[in-house]
């Protein structure tokens, strides 16, 4: 069983980061002093759950967290600076600070260093998330001490429910577009004006005509999807936004 360290100070360590081809040392005070910080820690860069769920959702919800008083979101893993930098770039996680804990000093200080020898990983971090205010742990979400790599309480949505229980649900919006399409520009503009973040998928870069027909039963663009529901083109999007009093 892992110790819940709510009410305690975070470990005093130095993180050896790599910035613009130079080594830059950051201390715990640099990261946490005078700030409200979300930390989520995980077994390893480029591993499946970490790459498909843990990092992307924290990155997606970063603007919501910041609107509710969070200064920084930090991802920590027992990996070196080069690996963490490459992983951040691959994930396009520009809203998150990736900190390498290559020697495991911070993770060990949190009591979260575990043995992953059976996977050939050596010492790694157990999966957890925490809210830290001015260097003091206010809240921890620790995955249960069971076999494997459990992932159920250290996720971004659980953290958001703690920080802002009355926050509006975050919409998952995707827009299929093509270059030179004026209706696509119109649809994106309406979403921007409504303050709704979205992912844009561009024809022949991110998808093919066959993909569009498979998911929407049409080959016209734009096609807007919200939380798995097809809204349609720009006219349908305008009606949907009006129904939500978003325009």
C-alpha positions in Angstrom: 0.0 0.0 0.0 1.3 3.4 -1.0 1.4 6.3 1.5 -0.9 9.2 0.8 1.2 12.3 1.4 -1.4 14.9 1.6 -0.3 17.8 3.8 3.4 17.1 3.3 6.0 19.0 1.3 7.1 17.6 -2.0 10.7 16.2 -2.1 13.5 18.7 -2.5 15.3 17.6 -5.6 17.0 18.9 -8.8 15.6 18.0 -12.2 18.2 17.8 -15.0 16.4 19.1 -18.0 17.5 19.8 -21.6 16.5 23.0 -23.2 17.7 24.3 -26.5 20.7 21.9 -26.5 21.8 23.1 -23.1 21.5 21.4 -19.7 19.2 23.4 -17.4 18.8 22.4 -13.7 15.4 23.1 -12.1 14.8 22.7 -8.4 11.6 21.7 -6.7 11.3 25.4 -5.6 11.5 26.4 -9.3 8.6 24.2 -10.1 6.4 24.5 -7.0 7.2 27.6 -4.9 4.3 30.1 -4.9 2.4 28.1 -7.5 -0.6 25.8 -7.8 0.7 22.8 -9.8 -0.9 19.5 -11.0 1.6 16.7 -11.2 0.9 13.3 -12.8 3.4 10.6 -12.8 3.5 7.4 -14.8 5.6 4.3 -15.5 7.3 5.4 -18.7 7.5 7.6 -21.8 6.0 6.2 -25.0 4.2 3.4 -23.1 0.6 2.7 -24.2 -1.7 4.1 -21.5 0.6 7.0 -20.9 0.6 8.0 -24.5 -3.0 7.2 -25.5 -4.8 8.6 -22.5 -2.9 10.0 -19.6 -0.9 12.8 -21.4 -3.4 13.7 -24.1 -6.3 14.3 -21.7 -4.3 16.5 -19.3 -3.0 18.4 -22.3 -6.6 18.8 -23.7 -8.0 20.0 -20.3 -5.1 22.3 -19.6 -7.0 25.5 -20.5 -9.8 24.5 -18.2 -7.4 23.8 -15.3 -5.7 27.1 -15.8 -9.1 28.9 -15.8 -9.6 27.4 -12.4 -6.4 28.6 -10.9 -3.8 26.0 -11.9 -0.5 27.6 -12.9 1.3 24.6 -14.4 0.7 20.9 -15.3 3.7 18.7 -14.8 4.3 15.2 -16.1 7.1 13.3 -14.3 8.6 10.0 -15.3 11.7 8.1 -14.4 13.2 8.7 -17.8 16.1 11.0 -19.0 15.7 14.5 -20.5 16.2 13.4 -24.1 13.5 10.8 -23.9 11.1 13.1 -22.2 11.7 15.9 -24.7 11.1 13.5 -27.7 8.0 12.2 -26.1 6.6 15.7 -25.5 7.2 16.5 -29.2 5.7 13.3 -30.4 2.6 13.9 -28.2 2.3 17.6 -29.2 1.7 18.3 -25.5 2.5 21.9 -25.6 0.4 22.7 -22.5 2.4 20.3 -20.2 5.8 20.6 -18.6 7.7 17.3 -18.9 10.2 16.7 -16.1 12.8 13.9 -16.3 13.3 12.1 -13.0 16.1 10.0 -14.5 17.6 8.9 -11.2 14.2 8.5 -9.5 15.0 10.9 -6.7 11.7 12.7 -6.8 9.7 9.5 -7.3 11.5 7.8 -4.4 11.0 10.8 -2.2 7.2 10.5 -2.9 7.3 6.8 -1.9 6.3 5.9 -5.4 9.4 4.2 -6.8 8.5 0.6 -7.8 10.4 -2.3 -9.3 9.5 -3.1 -12.9 12.2 -5.6 -13.5 9.8 -8.2 -14.9 9.3 -5.8 -17.9 12.9 -4.9 -18.2 12.1 -1.3 -17.0 14.1 -1.3 -13.8 12.9 1.2 -11.2 9.9 3.3 -12.3 7.1 5.4 -10.9 3.8 4.1 -9.8 1.0 5.9 -11.5 -0.5 8.8 -9.5 -1.6 12.4 -9.7 -1.6 15.2 -7.2 -2.5 18.8 -6.6 0.4 20.8 -5.1 0.0 24.3 -3.6 3.2 26.2 -2.8 5.1 23.0 -2.5 2.6 21.2 -0.2 0.5 18.3 -1.4 -3.2 19.2 -1.1 -4.7 16.1 -2.8 -3.3 12.8 -4.1 -5.0 10.3 -6.4 -3.0 7.0 -6.2 -3.8 4.0 -8.4 -4.6 0.9 -6.4 -1.7 -1.4 -5.5 -2.6 -4.3 -7.7 -0.8 -6.2 -10.5 -0.3 -4.5 -13.8 -0.7 -0.8 -14.6 -4.0 0.3 -13.2 -5.4 3.5 -14.5 -8.7 4.8 -13.0 -8.2 7.6 -10.5 -5.1 9.5 -11.6 -6.7 10.7 -14.8 -7.4 14.4 -15.8 -11.1 14.2 -15.4 -10.9 12.9 -11.8 -8.5 15.8 -11.0 -10.9 18.3 -12.7 -13.8 17.0 -10.7 -11.9 17.7 -7.5 -10.7 21.1 -8.5 -13.9 22.4 -10.2 -16.8 20.0 -9.5 -19.3 22.4 -11.2 -17.2 22.9 -14.3 -19.0 22.5 -17.6 -18.3 19.2 -19.3 -15.5 19.5 -21.8 -16.6 18.7 -25.4 -14.6 16.4 -27.7 -14.9 18.1 -31.1 -13.4 17.0 -34.4 -13.8 18.8 -37.7 -13.1 17.1 -41.1 -11.9 19.8 -43.5 -10.1 20.2 -46.8 -7.8 23.0 -48.0 -9.5 25.8 -49.8 -13.0 25.0 -48.5 -14.8 28.3 -47.5 -17.4 26.4 -45.5 -14.7 24.7 -43.5 -13.3 28.2 -42.6 -16.8 29.3 -41.6 -17.3 26.3 -39.4 -13.9 26.7 -37.7 -14.6 30.4 -37.1 -17.9 29.6 -35.4 -16.3 27.2 -33.1 -13.5 29.7 -32.3 -16.0 32.4 -31.6 -18.0 30.1 -29.3 -14.8 29.3 -27.4 -15.0 25.6 -28.2 -11.7 23.8 -28.8 -11.5 21.3 -31.6 -9.2 19.0 -33.5 -9.0 19.6 -37.3 -8.5 16.7 -39.6 -7.4 17.8 -43.1 -8.2 15.7 -46.3 -5.2 13.8 -47.7 -3.1 14.8 -44.7 -5.1 13.2 -41.9 -7.7 11.2 -43.6 -9.0 10.0 -47.1 -12.4 10.2 -48.8 -13.0 6.6 -47.9 -12.4 7.4 -44.2 -14.9 10.3 -44.4 -17.6 8.2 -46.0 -17.0 5.4 -43.5 -17.6 7.6 -40.5 -20.1 10.1 -41.8 -21.8 8.4 -44.8 -21.0 11.5 -46.9 -18.1 12.9 -48.8 -18.8 16.6 -48.2 -16.9 18.8 -45.9 -16.8 20.2 -43.3 -18.1 17.4 -41.1 -18.3 18.3 -37.4 -18.5 15.6 -34.7 -19.1 16.3 -31.0 -18.7 13.6 -28.4 -19.1 11.0 -31.0 -22.2 12.5 -32.5 -22.2 13.8 -36.1 -23.4 17.4 -36.2 -22.9 17.9 -39.9 -21.7 20.8 -42.0 -21.5 24.5 -41.3 -25.3 25.1 -41.5 -26.0 22.3 -39.1 -23.2 23.5 -36.8 -24.7 27.0 -36.7 -28.1 25.5 -35.7 -26.4 23.4 -33.0 -24.6 26.4 -31.6 -27.7 28.5 -31.5 -29.5 25.7 -29.6 -26.8 25.8 -27.0 -27.0 29.7 -26.9 -23.3 29.7 -28.0 -23.9 32.3 -30.8 
